[in-house]
C-alpha cells in the first residue's frame, strides 16, 4: 500500500459515518445516499494529493462532502423534485404509535430537506457538532454570520415542522 492509500484508509475509518450522515441529509433515497457517499469518497481520494494542511482533515472532508452534495443536487434534477413529504407519509403509514420519536426524526429530516442549500449545509454541519468556526471555514461565511443564520434556520425549521403537523 502507498502512503496515499494508508492516509485515505485512515480518513475513511475516522470520518465515514460523518460523511454518510451529511450525504443522508441531502437526499431521502437510500440508493442515492450510497451513490452520493461513493462520489464524495472519490472526490476525497482525488483531492488528497492537494491537501495542504491549512485546515484539519475533518474540516477539509466536510467541505468536500458539502460541496459534492450541493453539486450533485444541482446535477440531478430528479432529486430536486423529490416529494419528501409524500415519502414521509408513505413511511409513517407503516409506523406504530410507539415509534413517535422516529416520526419526529423523519419530520425533522423532511424539514431540513426543504431548506436552501446553504442553510441545509449549515444545519447538517451543526448536527455533526461542528463548531461555528469550522462551519464558517467550510461554508466561507463569517462566524457571526453563521450564528445569525443558525438562529434563523432554527426558527424556520420550527415553522416548517408546525405546518407539517397540521
ROKOL-816799 format. One line per field, with one value per residue: residue number from 1; residue in one letter; x, y, z of N, C-alpha, C in turn. Coordinates in steps of 0.05 Angstrom, whole numbers, plus 5000, padded with zeros to 4 digits. Example, Ala and Ser with C-alpha at 12.3 -4.5 7.8 and 13.67 -1.06 7.14 Angstrom:
# residues 2
k = c(1/2) .
r = c(a/s) .
n_xx = c(5264/5257) .
n_yy = c(4886/4955) .
n_zz = c(5156/5142) .
ca_xx = c(5246/5273) .
ca_yy = c(4910/4979) .
ca_zz = c(5156/5143) .
c_xx = c(5264/5258) .
c_yy = c(4934/5001) .
c_zz = c(5156/5157) .
END
This chain:
# residues 166
k = c(1/2/3/4/5/6/7/8/9/10/11/12/13/14/15/16/17/18/19/20/21/22/23/24/25/26/27/28/29/30/31/32/33/34/35/36/37/38/39/40/41/42/43/44/45/46/47/48/49/50/51/52/53/54/55/56/57/58/59/60/61/62/63/64/65/66/67/68/69/70/71/72/73/74/75/76/77/78/79/80/81/82/83/84/85/86/87/88/89/90/91/92/93/94/95/96/97/98/99/100/101/102/103/104/105/106/107/108/109/110/111/112/113/114/115/116/117/118/119/120/121/122/123/124/125/126/127/128/129/130/131/132/133/134/135/136/137/138/139/140/141/142/143/144/145/146/147/148/149/150/151/152/153/154/155/156/157/158/159/160/161/162/163/164/165/166) .
r = c(x/x/x/x/x/x/x/x/x/x/x/x/x/x/x/x/x/x/x/x/x/x/x/x/x/x/x/x/x/x/x/x/x/x/x/x/x/x/x/x/x/x/x/x/x/x/x/x/x/x/x/x/x/x/x/x/x/x/x/x/x/x/x/x/x/x/x/x/x/x/x/x/x/x/x/x/x/x/x/x/x/x/x/x/x/x/x/x/x/x/x/x/x/x/x/x/x/x/x/x/x/x/x/x/x/x/x/x/x/x/x/x/x/x/x/x/x/x/x/x/x/x/x/x/x/x/x/x/x/x/x/x/x/x/x/x/x/x/x/x/x/x/x/x/x/x/x/x/x/x/x/x/x/x/x/x/x/x/x/x/x/x/x/x/x/x) .
n_xx = c(5017/5009/5031/4990/4946/4944/4935/4885/4854/4856/4830/4780/4764/4761/4723/4680/4626/4608/4610/4574/4526/4520/4512/4465/4432/4422/4390/4332/4329/4353/4388/4408/4436/4478/4503/4518/4552/4593/4611/4630/4671/4706/4719/4746/4790/4813/4826/4863/4919/4925/4916/4935/4940/4922/4876/4841/4837/4785/4753/4767/4747/4692/4681/4691/4652/4603/4605/4606/4556/4522/4534/4519/4465/4449/4461/4429/4368/4322/4324/4315/4263/4240/4189/4189/4154/4111/4137/4148/4097/4084/4123/4111/4062/4068/4088/4082/4047/4081/4129/4139/4182/4215/4182/4185/4239/4240/4206/4237/4280/4254/4239/4290/4307/4277/4301/4341/4401/4450/4433/4415/4464/4491/4459/4464/4518/4520/4490/4526/4559/4597/4639/4622/4664/4687/4644/4640/4689/4683/4639/4651/4631/4626/4640/4603/4561/4547/4526/4481/4452/4443/4408/4364/4352/4336/4288/4260/4258/4226/4178/4167/4161/4117/4077/4077/4054/4002) .
n_yy = c(4976/5045/5109/5146/5112/5090/5137/5152/5107/5112/5162/5148/5110/5141/5182/5164/5155/5207/5231/5200/5213/5267/5263/5234/5274/5304/5277/5234/5184/5120/5093/5135/5161/5125/5128/5181/5182/5149/5181/5225/5201/5188/5240/5258/5223/5239/5292/5287/5290/5344/5366/5413/5421/5468/5470/5428/5356/5338/5384/5396/5350/5354/5400/5383/5343/5371/5407/5369/5346/5390/5403/5354/5355/5397/5377/5332/5333/5305/5294/5343/5348/5311/5289/5298/5301/5268/5219/5215/5209/5159/5127/5135/5113/5060/5059/5047/5076/5074/5088/5143/5178/5165/5185/5239/5249/5236/5276/5321/5312/5316/5369/5394/5379/5413/5462/5518/5507/5525/5536/5485/5458/5484/5470/5414/5408/5431/5394/5353/5368/5406/5462/5533/5562/5522/5512/5562/5564/5521/5535/5586/5631/5685/5678/5704/5711/5658/5645/5679/5659/5607/5615/5637/5594/5555/5577/5576/5521/5504/5529/5502/5450/5455/5467/5419/5385/5399) .
n_zz = c(5000/4985/5013/5005/5000/5052/5083/5062/5077/5132/5139/5118/5155/5202/5189/5160/5179/5190/5140/5113/5141/5128/5073/5074/5093/5049/5014/5006/4987/4996/4959/4930/4970/4979/4928/4929/4973/4954/4911/4939/4968/4926/4909/4954/4953/4904/4917/4956/4945/4938/4988/5034/5088/5112/5140/5187/5177/5184/5176/5123/5098/5109/5080/5027/5025/5033/4988/4946/4954/4945/4891/4867/4877/4845/4794/4789/4773/4785/4839/4862/4852/4885/4925/4987/5029/5014/5013/5067/5088/5065/5091/5145/5150/5159/5210/5278/5335/5378/5359/5358/5364/5321/5281/5292/5282/5228/5210/5222/5188/5138/5141/5142/5092/5060/5064/5040/5001/5026/5078/5092/5091/5132/5176/5176/5186/5237/5265/5262/5301/5291/5303/5307/5284/5251/5216/5192/5165/5130/5099/5081/5104/5153/5223/5256/5221/5212/5263/5265/5221/5238/5281/5253/5219/5255/5273/5225/5215/5257/5243/5195/5212/5245/5208/5180/5216/5217) .
ca_xx = c(5000/5023/5024/4964/4926/4943/4922/4857/4841/4853/4809/4755/4757/4754/4703/4659/4599/4601/4606/4549/4504/4516/4500/4437/4417/4416/4371/4316/4330/4377/4406/4422/4455/4501/4517/4530/4574/4615/4622/4645/4697/4723/4729/4766/4813/4825/4836/4883/4945/4926/4911/4958/4941/4914/4854/4842/4826/4755/4742/4771/4729/4665/4679/4688/4626/4581/4607/4598/4527/4509/4537/4503/4437/4445/4463/4408/4342/4301/4326/4303/4234/4231/4168/4197/4130/4096/4153/4144/4070/4086/4138/4099/4038/4075/4100/4064/4048/4104/4153/4135/4208/4223/4166/4196/4264/4233/4195/4259/4295/4238/4241/4317/4308/4264/4316/4360/4426/4470/4421/4416/4492/4497/4445/4476/4544/4514/4482/4551/4573/4619/4639/4616/4688/4690/4623/4647/4711/4673/4619/4661/4617/4639/4630/4579/4540/4539/4509/4456/4438/4433/4384/4342/4346/4320/4260/4248/4252/4203/4154/4162/4151/4090/4058/4075/4037/3974) .
ca_yy = c(5000/5070/5127/5157/5091/5089/5161/5150/5087/5124/5182/5134/5098/5162/5201/5150/5159/5235/5236/5187/5228/5291/5254/5227/5298/5317/5262/5216/5158/5105/5087/5160/5165/5108/5139/5207/5175/5140/5204/5241/5187/5192/5268/5259/5210/5257/5316/5281/5300/5373/5375/5427/5423/5494/5464/5400/5336/5337/5408/5392/5329/5365/5419/5366/5329/5391/5416/5347/5343/5413/5399/5331/5364/5414/5360/5312/5348/5288/5296/5368/5344/5291/5299/5286/5299/5244/5197/5214/5197/5130/5113/5137/5097/5034/5062/5046/5100/5072/5098/5171/5191/5162/5203/5266/5250/5237/5303/5340/5307/5328/5399/5401/5375/5436/5487/5526/5491/5535/5531/5456/5451/5494/5454/5387/5411/5436/5368/5338/5380/5424/5488/5555/5568/5502/5516/5586/5557/5503/5549/5611/5653/5694/5664/5717/5705/5630/5646/5691/5641/5584/5625/5639/5567/5541/5588/5566/5492/5502/5536/5481/5426/5461/5465/5391/5371/5408) .
ca_zz = c(5000/4985/5035/4999/5008/5082/5093/5055/5094/5159/5137/5114/5181/5221/5180/5144/5190/5187/5111/5107/5153/5113/5048/5081/5097/5023/4997/5021/4974/5005/4937/4923/4992/4973/4905/4937/4990/4937/4896/4958/4973/4902/4910/4976/4943/4884/4929/4977/4938/4940/5015/5043/5117/5122/5158/5196/5158/5186/5163/5094/5089/5110/5057/5003/5027/5028/4961/4929/4956/4931/4862/4860/4878/4821/4770/4789/4775/4797/4868/4869/4850/4904/4944/5013/5046/5006/5023/5096/5092/5059/5112/5172/5150/5170/5236/5301/5353/5397/5345/5354/5362/5293/5265/5296/5268/5199/5206/5222/5163/5117/5144/5134/5062/5047/5067/5018/5003/5046/5104/5097/5097/5159/5196/5177/5200/5265/5276/5264/5323/5282/5317/5289/5268/5229/5197/5177/5147/5109/5082/5071/5117/5177/5247/5265/5201/5218/5287/5257/5203/5254/5295/5234/5209/5276/5272/5200/5219/5275/5227/5175/5227/5255/5185/5173/5235/5215) .
c_xx = c(5017/5016/4997/4942/4922/4929/4892/4842/4836/4831/4781/4745/4747/4730/4680/4631/4590/4594/4579/4525/4499/4503/4471/4420/4409/4397/4355/4317/4356/4397/4422/4442/4481/4517/4532/4554/4598/4628/4638/4672/4716/4735/4749/4792/4828/4838/4858/4911/4948/4921/4937/4960/4933/4891/4857/4831/4796/4742/4744/4752/4700/4661/4675/4660/4603/4582/4598/4567/4512/4511/4520/4474/4430/4444/4439/4380/4321/4301/4313/4273/4223/4211/4173/4173/4114/4111/4149/4117/4071/4101/4124/4073/4043/4086/4078/4066/4072/4130/4151/4161/4218/4208/4177/4222/4259/4222/4217/4275/4280/4240/4269/4319/4296/4279/4333/4386/4445/4459/4421/4444/4499/4484/4457/4503/4540/4506/4506/4569/4598/4617/4630/4640/4691/4669/4629/4669/4701/4656/4629/4647/4633/4626/4604/4556/4530/4519/4482/4439/4427/4408/4360/4333/4329/4291/4246/4240/4228/4177/4147/4149/4123/4070/4056/4056/4007/3958) .
c_yy = c(5025/5087/5139/5137/5090/5113/5160/5130/5097/5145/5169/5122/5119/5179/5189/5157/5188/5241/5224/5202/5254/5284/5248/5252/5312/5301/5243/5188/5143/5099/5112/5167/5150/5119/5165/5202/5166/5163/5222/5227/5189/5220/5271/5247/5228/5281/5312/5292/5330/5384/5387/5430/5450/5491/5435/5381/5336/5361/5405/5371/5339/5384/5403/5353/5349/5400/5394/5344/5366/5410/5376/5339/5381/5397/5341/5324/5331/5289/5322/5365/5323/5303/5285/5283/5274/5219/5193/5201/5167/5115/5113/5120/5069/5035/5062/5071/5098/5082/5128/5186/5188/5181/5232/5269/5252/5265/5324/5337/5319/5358/5408/5399/5400/5462/5493/5510/5500/5531/5502/5448/5460/5477/5426/5388/5415/5409/5349/5348/5395/5450/5510/5563/5548/5506/5541/5579/5540/5517/5575/5636/5662/5679/5677/5712/5676/5630/5657/5672/5617/5592/5626/5612/5552/5551/5577/5537/5488/5508/5513/5457/5430/5458/5435/5376/5379/5390) .
c_zz = c(5000/5009/5030/5007/5038/5094/5087/5072/5122/5159/5135/5141/5201/5214/5164/5153/5186/5158/5104/5117/5137/5086/5052/5084/5071/5006/5015/5010/4983/4983/4929/4945/4987/4950/4913/4956/4974/4921/4914/4964/4950/4902/4932/4966/4923/4896/4949/4970/4941/4968/5026/5074/5128/5142/5168/5175/5160/5172/5133/5083/5089/5086/5031/5002/5020/4999/4941/4930/4942/4901/4852/4858/4853/4796/4768/4794/4788/4827/4878/4869/4869/4923/4970/5031/5039/5015/5053/5103/5087/5082/5138/5173/5162/5198/5257/5318/5371/5384/5340/5351/5333/5275/5268/5282/5238/5192/5204/5196/5139/5117/5134/5103/5048/5049/5042/5022/5024/5074/5112/5105/5125/5180/5199/5191/5230/5278/5278/5286/5315/5297/5296/5272/5245/5208/5180/5157/5124/5089/5070/5083/5141/5201/5256/5247/5206/5242/5280/5240/5219/5269/5277/5223/5230/5276/5248/5203/5237/5260/5208/5190/5238/5232/5176/5191/5233/5197) .
END
